[in-house]
Amino acid sequence: MLEGNLSELFNFLDTSTSPYHAANNVREYLLEANFNELDEQTPWELSTGGYFVERDGSIVAWYSRNENEASNGLAIVAAHTDSPNLRLKPVLKGEQVGLSQFGIEVYGGALLNSWLDRDLGISGRIVTLSPNSEIAESLVQISQPLAKIPQLAIHLNRSVNESGLIVNPQQHLRPIWNDTSSDTSDLLDVISSESGIERQFIQSWDLMLHDLQRASLVGADKQWIASARIDNLISCHAAISSFIRNISDDQFTRVPMVCLFNHEEVGSTSAAGAAGNLLPSLIQRILKDSNYSEAMANSVLASADGAHATHPNYLEKHDLDHEIRMNRGIAIKRNSNERYATNAVGQAIAQMICDTNNIPYQLFSNRSDLACGSTIGPISSASLGISTIDLGVPQLSMHSTRELCGKNDVKALEDFMFNFFKS
Ligand code: CO
């Protein structure tokens, strides 16, 4: 990968600290590429060109060269903007032994141990009510060490290394953020002064914690990327980069579309999630009078999400017939129980795209005696009736706040998506 692209990717990883920030970063890429932002609440006058809609941390963009093109089908690349993390509750208060605290709620399947002893910032969105009764939303990002969740010293939990760490989210994950003797006793005052939003207007928030350590290249050959939110910002970035590159090359046959959904990590059932009406309703609006079913039958979807690389210290957790290595290509995911939507036809299409374009790939299948994870592929495939390929970049430490993946696989994913749009 070019060094310039890598620094742009790292900037995306570091600054997309909440799904709202991820969607907003994508929005800025699209505006820079002259896409038109549409408001779902008003009628649309669509002609040729690029458009996008943002809803609640999700963002969908597409490009058509003529009005009826969408009836020939769409080539959709999907990914998700959210990552497991710790979220602030609606009432922020609490203190113990002279330390100011607040409560958190675990979002998604976070590896809780990875949040301990980190320097944590706060980001997300704040909703305000102005004196003239207008409700407004603002993005907030405090990227300085404000909170800590200190773990218990080993002297007070001697068996932790043998019996495993048990973390109760209600009890053990309450961050500390100040001394109670300090003049600042209200966390909202700090958020207000850091964000420039007047305290009196703050009504409510969707705020969350993020680890402040920036993305970096690790390994003797700097061959791996270590970062927060690799699952699934790596796929979001590959999707939007390959999409914009495709449009400027004008190489596509179907209408290219990128769907980046919020709420995947909590099952996708929400107004903005992949199981909601966002995508079906958008497609109906784009198609207008054209035949929806016919267009869907001509459409294809590639759903990109993190894949499990084979862990060298836990070989017994993997099916070694389907060993997956970092930097050896994207993983095409198969599961007979439809946890992944790729079927034999989808696999063959994905392999054809890879083989024709020299893109390395590997075949993933879970151990037969372990429950398999899932993703937005089967959900979108079911709601739209589109044939779907599930694939992604192999990674270790999935759902830790510091994940790891191969640098070359990011390039492979972007190349795959680029060729998927034009195939
Ligand atoms: Co994911």
Boltz pocket constraint, residues with backbone or C-beta under 6 A from the ligand:
constraints:
  - pocket:
      binder: B
      contacts: [[A, 80], [A, 82], [A, 231], [A, 232], [A, 264], [A, 305], [A, 306]]
      max_distance: 6.0
